[in-house]
Amino acid sequence: MAVVVVAIALVWLIGGHDVSLTVNGEQVMAHDGAMLTAVIAEHEAFGARPGRLLSVTGAVLDEAGGLPYTVERAGVRMTAEEVATARVEAGDTLLVGNGADVEEPSTEEVVIAHPNIVVESGGAISYVSQWGRAGEKRVKRGATSGETVDIEVLEEARDMHVASLTPNPAGGKYVALTFDDGPSAYTPQILAVLEEEGVRATFFNLGAEAEKSPAGTKAIVDAGSELASHTMAHANLPTLDKDSLRAEIDRATEALHAASGVTTRIIRAPYGAFTAAEWARAGDIVACNVLWTQDSRDWERPGPDAIVDNALRGVQNGSIILMHDGGGNREQTAEALPRIIDTLREQGFEFVTVTELMELDGRFPKHVVAGKASPEEGFELPDDDATGAA
Ligand code: NI
């Protein structure tokens, strides 16, 4: 008998006997001294739903990767560490509830704060009026996602600003004739009309056409007209990545220089398309982007009368008239041109180049008028995907 009592006592002491717990209001039997986590696992977390693992920006990395459940013991919420190390005891009253979302591990670092960009619109000519400056900020970087979240600005970045003005020259009535997409076989014809009339214009040449016909580009400069860039190959610039965009601009400048000896950073973006993102990616290699105030729509070849009407409608001091000396048959343009010039002259207009319009206006920076990109020392471009608008 004594042997049996001793044996039972030994079994009891070594463990192996069960105790009664209350979990979520139900009675549950468990080995005395068992790990709490093992008891919960054995009962499939008592139906608790796990939380999610979130990135530092709140993206879901793992639907069930967060805290698996929470535990209250005798009405007190246990920490994760307490849960991990606790053992059950007879009479425990536990509440096992749903888990919680957990943020991925992260580290803090100090990085460059890129400037933002503010782009004015509505004017015919746009240029950088304030260069961006880098700042510094402390960020949290997710170990899994690589995402960053700003924690603290240490040094404020200065925004890049793009101004947009329509020339308003002082002291007279001035207008600029502009021709895009050349040089072409029609360029000599257009130049002959201009020479006949004693008028200078501005030609936005394509670099690729200047490479094919350097003499056509040189003839523009020799005639006293102004040469500017329509970029290399007439790409729609907002569709290009940063490197391709910069190459379209740089290669055109090189091709025009090779043909004529003139270096210009004055551009007219094909289709006029030059958004905040293009300024952010290439503002430092552009003096200005020149749009137009009158569109002759000569590329539609609507007949010389319609071209004359379109070109003259609403012309005022500072107007920039868009025509084409390339990109197709331009006989109608050449035919309309003398009538456009004669009518404007009768109305008292003087013909100047685009840079002369800017110079007469007085508000444009000197380097812009000189056709130079002139970023200030230590400037920083905005982030590649900037899309600022004013
Ligand atoms: Ni064009």
Boltz pocket constraint, residues with backbone or C-beta under 6 A from the ligand:
constraints:
  - pocket:
      binder: B
      contacts: [[A, 180], [A, 181], [A, 230], [A, 234], [A, 270], [A, 271]]
      max_distance: 6.0
